[in-house]
Amino acid sequence: MANRLNIAFLWHMHQPLYKDPITSEYTMPWVLFHATKDYYDMLSILDEFPDVHQTFNLVPCLIDQLNEYASGNVLDLFRKLSQKQASQLTKEDRTFMLQYFFQANWDHMIRPVPRYSELLRKRGLSNTKEEIQAVLRYFVEQDYLDLQVLFNLVWIDPVLREKDPFLTSLYEKGGGYTEHEKKKLLQKQIEIAGTVIPKYKEMMEKGIIEVSTTPYYHPILPLLCDSHSAKEAMPWVTLPSERFAHPEDAERQLRKGVQLYKDTFGTKPHGIWPSEGSVSMDMLPLVAAEGVKWLATDEEILSNSLKRPLRRDSAGNCFDPFLYKPYSIEVNGEALSMVFRDHVLSDLIGFDYSKIDAETAANDFIARLVHIHNMLEEPGKHIVSVILDGENAWEHFRNDGRDFLVSLYSKLSKHSKLSCVTINEFLTKTTYRENLPWLYPGSWISHNFKIWIGHQEDNAAWDYIAEARAALVKYEKSLGPSVREEKAKAIEEAWEEIYAAEGSDWFWWYGEEHSSLSDEHFDHLFRRHIKKIYTLIEMEPPDSLDIPISSGIKGIVPQVLPTALLKPIIDGNISNYFEWLPAGRLEHQYYGSAMHKELQSNGLIEGISFGFSEDALFLRFDYLSEITPYEKEWSFSMHFLHPRAVKLNAAVKGKEIKTTLHEKLGDGKWAEAGELLNIAADAVVELGIPLEFLKVAKGDEIRLVININGGERGLERWPVKGFIIFNAPSEDFEQHDWMV
C-alpha cells in the first residue's frame, strides 16, 4: 500500500457570470445545462467507485448561479423561449431558436435523435440570421415545440434520463411532444439543479471527495495585485496606461469566495485552484491569510520556478520525478503546500481521448501512470496531479464520457500500484515536502498572462475598470458620514460590480487568443458592469462605454500549441499515434455561442495538426471519420499573411495531389514560385513547407488563413473569421517542453 503512486484528479467546474447587471436576467443557459449534464453525474459516478477519491473545484460565482437556478426564480433568454407556447412564438423568437437551439454536439447529442437531426437538416448547415429567415416558412408549430423539448432534453445526462421514467419515455418518444410534456421537462431541469450542491455535501461527508475553491469572480489574482507582474514572462508586453495594483481587491475576492464556501459547506476550504492556475509571489500571503493550506498550478510554473526543463519521451511520458513531488513555499513564516499538474495527462483527457475507443484510452492512461510509478524510488511519497475542466470535454465523448470514466475508474479501483486521493488527503498523510524558494508568476496557459493582458482590447478593459474604480473611490471619499451611511447600499453594490468586472472571463474573449460569434455578447455584458458602477455613484457613464471594445477581425491562437519538434514521415498516413503527438491542433470551426458552439457545416476536415522541425512547418489535414477514406476531389489554399505574403494552392483526389506555390512581389502582384514537393495524400493529407520559403526565423509570429473547397461537402474557412496566429519555435523552445 505504501508503494502505491498517488493520483489526484482535480475537476475544475466553472462558468462565466451570465447575469445581466442591469436586468438581472441570465443571458445564456449554460449554468443550468451543465447542472443537468455534468455537475451531478461527475459526482454520482463515484457512488460506483468509492475508492476513487477526487477533488472538485467549484468557483463561488458558479455556486451562486446554481443556487439561483435551483430556487426556480431564475429565467434566462433560452428558458423564456422554451417556456413560451409554440403557438405564441413571434418571428423573432423562431429565428432565434433556429439560430441557437442546435448548440449541442451534433455527433453525440443531435444525430442520435432522428427528429432532432431531421430539424437540423431542415434548417440547413448555416445559422446566419439571413439564411435562417429564408427557411422559416418550412417550419410548422410542432417543429418549434419539438425543438424546444429536444434542445433541453439532450442537455440532461444520459444516466439521469435513464433513471427517470418520464425522461426515458420523452427521449424514446423522440418527437410529437405536447406543451404539458415540455412544461414537465423544464420543471425536471430545476429539480436536477437543486440536487447538485447537496450531492457535493454528501460526497464530502463520505470522504470520497474534497471541494476546493477559487477567488469569487474568478479573477487573475497576480494581475489584481500588480499588473506589472505580467512582465516577468513577457518583458516585451505593452501594459494598460495605468498600473493596476490593488491587492486589497484580490484579498476581497479571496475572502468573499472563502466565506461563500463556509456558508455552503460549513467549513473552510483546505485548498484553492487559483483562477486559470495563475500565481505569483504577491498573491501567496493573501492565500495563506485565509487559512488555505494548499494550492495547485501547472507544471510549466514549476519548471520556470526551479529553472529546470521538464523532459518527456516521444510518447509524452515525463521522466523527471521532480514534477510529482509535493512542494512547500514559506509565506510569512507559514508553510503553504503546492502541487503541479501533469500537462500532458490532463490534456489527453481534455482534448485527445474523445477521439479514440474508451477502453483504449483508459488503458493508455493507466499505462502512463504505471510508467511514472516504475521510475520512482518511493512512489508513495509522490503525487500525479491531473487537473482540467470538468464539464466541457464530455459532450465530445461518446455517451457523455461515461464509457471512458467507467473503464478508467474500474482499472484504478483495483490497481495494485495506483491509489486515487484527494489533494488534502495526500498532503495530510505525508510530511514530505520539497522546498520551493520562489514562485514564477504565470498561469496554466503558456506560463504567462498573455490571454488577459497586453492586447489593446485587454488593456482597454483594464483601463475602464481602473477609471471606474478611481471614480468610486473619489465618490466615497467625498461623502460626509451621514450621507455615506445613506448611500452605503449603493456603494456596496458598486464595489460588487468592480469585482465582477475583474473576472477573467471577459478578458478571455478580448485580444487575439480566443474568439467566437459571441465575442460581442461578452463585450456588451462587461461594459454593462462598468456602466452600472457609474450609475450607482450618480455619475453619467462615459460615452466610450457605448463603443464595443472587441474589434471585428483578430488573430485566433490555436487552443493546443506544439510542445516539441516533429519528425513526421510525409506519406499521407499516420505512421503511429506518437508521430504527431507533440503537434498543435486546430479544431473544426464553429458557429454559435461562446461557451457551446454548433458545427459550421458537416464539412470535410475534422482537424488540422501543425508543428515544426528545425527547418520546416508541418501540417496534417484529418478527414471526418465518417468519410475516411475520401476519394472525391477537393482543394484547399493556405494564405500566409506574415512574416511574408505567400500562398499554397492544392488540389486533392484520393492519393493524387497537385500543388502550386505563389509569392507576392514588391509591386503587390502574385507570381508562381514552383510546387511543394514535401506533400502526400492518403488517409490524411500531410505536408511540410520550408521555413526558408516562408522567411520565418526562430520565434517569429506566423499568421495565415486556410480555405477549403470540399465540393459537395461545402466550403470551410479556418478560422471562421480573422486569422490563425502562432509562433515558430524560439531558441529555447525544447528547454521548456523537451521530448526526445
N, C-alpha and C positions, 0 to 999 in steps of 0.2 A: 504493500500500500504506500509506503514512504517513497518508493521509487517511481510512483506514477507522476507523469507530467501534468501540471495544472493547466486546464483550458478555460479561459474566461471569455464568454460571449457577452458583449455589451450591445444591445439593440437600442439605437437612438430614435426615439419617437418624437417627431416634430412636424408641425405645420405652421405656416405664417399666420399672422394676425389678420383674419379676414373681415373683422367687424369695421364697418364704416364709422369713423369717429363723429360724423355729423348726424347720420340717420340711425346709427346703432344696428343697422341691418347687415347680416353676413352676405358677402358678395359672391362667395364660392362655396361649394358643398363638401369640400374635401375632408374637413374635420369629421363630419358625420359619416361620410362614405368610408373613411379609414377606420372609424369606430366599428362599423358593421362588417368590415372585411379583414382588418388586420389587428387592431389593438386588443381585441378579445381573444381571437383564435391563436395569436402568437403566444399567449399565456396558457390557454386551455389545453393546448397540445402537451404541455408539461405535466398535466394530470396523468398522462400515459407514461411519462418518463420522469418520475420524481427525483431520480438521481442526477439528472442533467440540470444542475444549478446554473442560473444565469443572472445577469444584471440588465435591467431595463432603465434607460434614461428617459424620464418624462419632463419635457420642457414646461415650466409653470404656466405660461400663457396658453399652452395646449390643454392643460388640466382645466383651466378656467373655461375654455371654449367647450370642452367635453361636458362639463357640469351644466353649462347653459343649454346645450342641446338636450341633455338628459332631463332638464326641467320641463321640456316641452314648450317653452315660451319663446324659442328662437326660430326665426324664419330666415332662410337665405333665398336669393333670387331663384335658384333652381327648384327649391322646395315649394316656393309660392306657385311657380308654374306647374309643378307636379300636382299640387292640391287643386288647382283650378279645373273645373269641369271641362272636358274636352269640347263640349258644345259651346262653351263661352270663350274659347281662346281667340284672341284677336290675330290679325295678320302678322303683327309684330311679334306676338307670342309664338306663333307657329314657325316663323322664320328663325327666331332664337333657338327653339327646340331642335329644328333640323340642323342648325349650325353646331350646337353644343351638347346634345343628348346622345351623341355617339362617342363621347370621351371615355373610352374604355379600350382595353387591349383587344384589337379585332380578332386575333388568332385564338385567344384563350377565353374571352368573355362574350364576344358578339357572335362569331361564326358558329359556335356550338349550339346556338339557339336559332333554329331556322327562321322564325318570324322576325327576330331582330336583324338577322343577316339579310332577309328579304327587304326590310325597310331601308337598310343601308344601301342595297343595290338600287332601290327605287330612288333614293336621294341622290346617288352618284358619289364619286370619289372625292370631289372638291367640296369645301364648306364655305366658300366665299359668299358673302351676302347676296351678291348679284346673281350667282348661279343658283343659290337656294330659292330665291324669289321666282326664278324661271320654272322650278319644278313643283312649286306649291300646289298647282292645280291638279297634280296627280295624287294628292293625299286626301283621304276622307277622314271623317271624325274618328272612326275606330282605329285608324293608323296612329293618330296622335295619342289616343288613350293607351294603346298598346305600347307606344314609345315611352309614355310617362311611367308605365309599370316596369317595363324591361330595363330601362336605364337605372332605376332604383334597385331593382331585383338583382341584377348581375353584380352589383357592388356589395352584396351580402355574401359572406364567406360560404363556400360550398358546404362545409361541415355544419354550419349553423342552419343552412337551408335544409340539409338532410335530416337534422334533428327535430325540425319543426314541421308537423303535418301540413299546416296551412301553406308555409313557404314551399314545401316539397310539391304540393298539388299545384301551386301557382306556377312553379318552374316547369313542371311536367305539362301543364295546360299549354304553355308556350305562346298564347295569344288569345284574342277574342275576349279580353278582360272587361269587367264591369267597373263602374265607379265605386261600388261597395268594396270590391276586392282591392282596388287601388287605395282606398281610404284605410283599410285594414293593414295593408303593406306599409304605408307611411307611418302608421302607429307602431308597427313592429320595429321599424328603424329606431324610434325613440326608446323603446323598451330595451333594445340591444345596447344603445349608447349608455343607458342607465346602469348596465351591468359592468361596464369597463373598469371604473375606478374601484368598486367593491371587489372585483376579481383580483386586482393588483394587491389590495389589502389582504385578501385571503391567502394568496400565494406567498406574500411576505411573512405572514404569521406561521405558515407551514415550514418556513425556512428554505423554500425552493428557489426564491428569487430575492434579489436586492434591488431596490429602486434608488437610482441616483438622480441628481437634478442639474439644472443649468441656470445661469442668471435669467431673471424673469422674462424679459422680452427677447432673449437670445441675441444679445449684443456681442460685439467683438471686444472683450474686456481690455486687452492691451491698447487698443485704439482709443478707448474711453480714457484710460489712464494717461496716455500720451500718444498722439497721432504720429509723433516723430519716431516711435518705435518701429515703424514700417521701414525706416532707412537701414536698419541692420541687414536685412535680407535684400533690400532694394535701394542701394545707395544713390541710384540714379533717379529715384522716383520724384515726381512733381506732387507736392502735397497741397492741401487746401490753403487758401490765402491766410486763414487764421489757425494757429496751432491749437488743436483741441486737447486740453489736458485737464480732465475733470475726474480724478479718481473717486471723488465723492459720488458721482453718478454710478460708477462701477460698483462702489460699495452699496449703494441703494438698490441696484439691480440684483446683486447677490443676496442682500438681506431680505428683500421682498420675495425672492424665489425660495429661500430657506424657510421663511415664515409660512408661505403657502404650503410647502411640503409638510411642516409641522401641523398645520391646520388639517391637512388631508390625511396624513398617516400617523399622527400622534407622537412623532419623534423627529429628531434632527436627522438629516441625511449623513451617511458616512462619507460619501464621495460626490464629486461632480465631474461631468463631462463638460468642459468649458466650450461655449458655442464655437462650432467648427474646429474644435480641438485647439483653439487659439490661446496661447500662453505667452507670458513674459515675466521677467523678474518683478516688475512693478505690481502685477496683479496678485502675486503669491501671498503677500501679507494680508490682503483683503480676504482671500480664500481662507487662510488659517484663522483669521479673526472670527469667522463664522463657525468655528469648531469643526470644519471639514477635515477629514483625516487623509483622504487620497484624491488625486485627480489623474486623468488619463489624457494622452495626446498621441501624436503619430510618431512612427519610427524615424522619420526624417528630422524631427526636432531633436530626438536623442542623438542621432548621428552628428548633427551640427553642434549640439551642446558639448559632446565629447571630442569633436573634431576627428572622428573616426568614420571612414566609409563602411557601409554595410555591404557585404559581398553575397552574391547569390550565384547559383549554378545556372546552366542553360534552361533548366526546368522551373526556375524561380525559387528554388529552395535556399533559404538563408543558412549559411554555415558560420555565422558569427554569434556565439552564445550570449554576448552582452545584450542583444536585443531582448532576451527573455528573462532578464534579471529584474527583480523589483528594486526600485531606487528610492533614495531619501534625500531631500534637499532641506537645508536648515533655513527656517524663516523666523526671524526674531526670537531665536533661542529654542524654537519648537521644530520638530521634525515632521515634514509633510511627505507622505509616500506618493510615488508616481509609478505608473505602468505605461508601456508604449505599444501601440497596435502594430501587428504584423500587416503591413500594407498589402502584400500580395494575397495572403489568405483572405483578408477582408474583401478585397476587390474580386476575388474569384467567386465568392457568393453573390456579391452585389451586381456583377456585370457578366460573368462568364458561364457559370454553371447552368443558367436557364437555357442555354443553347444545346446542352447535351443531356443524355439519359440520366434520370435521377440517381439510379444505382451507381452508374459510372462516376458521376460527380461526387457522391458520398464516399466511394472507395478512394478516389483521388485525394479528397480532403483528409481522410484518415491516414493514408499513406504519407502525406506530407507531415502530419503531426507525429507519426511514428519515426519519421526521419529526424525530426527535431529531438525527440526523446532519446534516440540512439546516439546522437552526437554529444549529449550532455553527460557529464560525470555524475551529477546529482540532480536528476530530473525533478525530484520533489521540491527542490528549492527554486524552481523556475516557473514562470507563467507565460503562456502564449495568449496574448490579448487579441481577440477578433472583434473589431468594432466597426459597425456600419449602420446605415439607415435601416430601420426595422420595418418599413412599411412599403416603400415604392418598388422594391425589386420583385415582389411576389406576383404581380399581375403578368410578369413576363415568363413566369414558370408555368408549367402545366399544373392544373389542379391547385392553383394559388400557392404553389411551393410546398404543399403538404407532403407530396410523394418524396421530395428531396429531404425535407426535415425529418420525416418518419424514418427514412433509411439512415440518415446521419445520426439521429438520436439513438436509434436501436443499436448501432455499432458502438457509439460512445458509451452507452449504458453498461455494456458487458465487456468493455475492453480492459485488458489487464495492465496496459501501460499508460492509460489516459484517465483523467478524472476531471469532471466539469465542476467548476467552483464559481461562486460569486467573487467579485474582486475583494470585498471586505473579508469574506470567509478565508481567502488565501492569506491576506495580509495579517489577519488575526492569528492564524495558526503558525506563522513563521516570523521569527525576529530578524531573519537575514535581510539586509538591505545593502545595496551598493551606493556609495556616496556620490551625489551629483553636485558638483561645486557651483554650477551656473546653468541657467536655462535659456536656450536660444529663443528669441521672440519670433513666433510664426504660427501658422495654422496647419491643419492636416492636409491642406492642398498646396503642394509645391513649397512647403515650409516658409511661406510668406503671406502677406496680406493683400496681394495684388487684386483679388476679386473685390475687395471692399474699399480700396482707397488708391488714388493715383491717377485714374482716368478722369477726364474733365467732368463726366457725369457724376461719378462718385464724389469728387471734390465739391461740385456744386451742391450736392445733397448735404455734405458735412457743413458747408458754409451756411446753408439755410438753417440747419439745427443750431449752429453756433450763434447766428444772428437772433434767432427766436429765443434762445436761452438767455442771451445777454439782455434782450428786451424784457424778459420775465424777471430776471434778477433786478434790473433797474426799476421796474414797476413795483416789485415787492419792497424795495428799499425806500421808495418814495412815499409809501403809505404810513400814516400815523398809526399808533397802536390800536385805536378803536376801529379805524377803517380797515386795518389789516385783519382784525378779527371778523369783521363783517364780510370781507372778501375771501376768507380762509378757504371756503369750499372751492371757489373758482380757481384760486391759486394752486390748491392741491390737484385739481383736475388738469391745470396747465402743465404742472410738473409731470403728471402721468403721461401727457401727450409727448413731452420731451423724451421720456424713457421709451415710449412706444416707437417714436421716430428713430431712436438709436438702435433699434433691432437690425440684425444683419440681413434680413430677407429683402429689404428694399434695395440694398446695395448689390445683392446677388444679381439683380436684373439690370442694374446700371453698368456701364462700361462694356468692354469687348468680350468678356469671358462667357457670358450666357445670354441667350435671347430666346424669346418665344413670341407668339402672337398676342400675348397678354402683358407685354412689357408696359404698354400704355396704362393698363389697368392698375398695376402695382405703382407706377409713377403717380397716377391720379390719387391713389389711397395715401401714399406718402405725403404728397402736398396737402391733402386734406388734414392730416395730423398737424402739420405746421400751421396751416391756416387757423385751425381751431385754437391754437395757443394764443395767437393774436386776438382772436375774438373773445377769449376768456379774460384777457387783461385789458379789454376795451380799447384795442388798437385796430386800425384798418390794416388788414393783411397786405403786404407789398404786392404790387401788380405782377411782379415777376413770378409769383406763385400760381398765376393763371397760365403760365407758359410751360409746356412739358419739358422736363429735364432730358428725357430719352430722345436721342437723335434717331432719324429714320433708318440710317444704314450704319452697321457696325460690324466689327470682326467677331467671329464666333470661334472661341477656343474649344477644341475637342475635349469632351469630358474625360477621356482616357488618353494620356500622353505617353510617348515612348519612355521606357525605363532602362534600355540598354541598346547597344548597337546590334544590327541584324546581319545575318549571313544567309539570306534565303536562296534557295535554288529556284531560278525563274523558269519553271516548266509548266505552269498552269495548273499545278496540283499542290495540295497541302501535304508536303512530304511526311510531316509528323506534327503532333499537337504543339510542340515546343518551338517549331521553326519560326513562328510569328508571335510567340507568347509575349516578348518584351515590347511589341509594337503598340503604337497609339491606335485609337479606334474612332471612326466617325460612324455614328449610328444612323439608322433610317430617319429621314426627315419627317417632321411632324407639323400638322396644323393643330389648333385648339388652344386650350388654356395653358398657363404656365406650368402648373403642377401635374396636370394629367392631359395627355395630348392624344389625338387620334391620328392615324396614319394619313399621310398626304394622298397616297394612292396605293393600289395594290403593288404597282411598281415592278421593278426588275431586280434591283440591287438591295440586299439586306443591310450591308455594312461595308465600310472601306477601312482596311487596316493600313497604317503607314509607319515608316521608321527609316532609320539611316544606317549606312555603313560609313566608313571614313570618307568615301568619295561619291556616294550616290544616295538619292532619295528613292525609297521603295514604296510601292502601293499595291494593295491586293483588293480586287473587287469581288465580293461574295454574292452569288445569286441567292434569291429567296429559296429556301429549302424545298418548297413545294414545286419548283420548276427546274430543279437541278437533275440531270444536265440540261443546259439550254442550247438548242441548236439553231434557233432562228436569228436572223440578222438584227443587229442593233449597233449603236455608235455612242461614243462619248467624246467630250472635249474637256481639256484641263487648261484653264486660263490663269497663268501666274501673273499677279499684279505687282509683286515686289519680291525680291530686290530688282528683278528685271522682267520686262514685259515679254513673255514667251507663251506659245500655245502648243498643245499637243492634241491632234485630232486622230481618232482611231475608229475603224470600222471592224466589227467582230461578227463572225458567223461560225459557231461551233469552235473548232480548233484553228480556224483561219483568222488572221488578224493583219490589217494593213494600217500603217501609221504615217503621219507627216508632222514634222516639227516646223514651227514658224517663229520668227523673232521680229520685234518691232524695231525699225531702223530709226536713225536720228531725225529723219523727215516725218516721222509718225506713221509711215506706211509699213505694212506687214510683208515680210519676204520669207519664202520657203527655205528651211535650213536642214533639209535631209529627212531621214526617217529614224525612228527609235529602234535600235537593234535588240536591246535587252528587254523583251516583252514576250509573253506567251499566254495562250488561252486554252482552257480545257474545262475542268471542274470549276476553276476560278480564273480570273484574269490577273496576272502578276506582271509588274514592270519595274524597271529601275532607270531613273533619269540621272545622268551625271551632274553632280553639283557644279562642275565647271561650266556646263552649258547654262545652268540657272544663275551663275555668278553668285553663288551662295558661299559665304565664308562662315567659319565657326561662330555659332551664337547668333547668326543673322535671323531676322524675322522673315518669315515666308507668308505670303498672302495669295490665296487662289480661290477660284470658283470652279466647280465641276458641273457640267451639264450632260445629262444622259437622255438620249432618244431611244426609248425601248420599243419603238414601233407600236405594236398593238398593246404593249404594256404601259404605254403612256410616256410623258415627259417628266423628268425629275431634275430639280436644281438642288445642289448641295453646297451651302445651306439654302434653305427656302428664301432667305433674304440676307443681304450683307455678303460677307466673305469669310472663308476659313482662315484662321491665323494661328501659327505655331512657330517655334524657333528650331533652327538647326542645332545639333549638339554643341555645347560650349567646350572649351579646352578641358574642363574638369568634370565633364558630364558623367563619365563612368566612375568617378570617385564618389558620386552621390548614389548612383544605382549601378552596381557592378555585377554583371552576370558574365560568367566565363564558360 
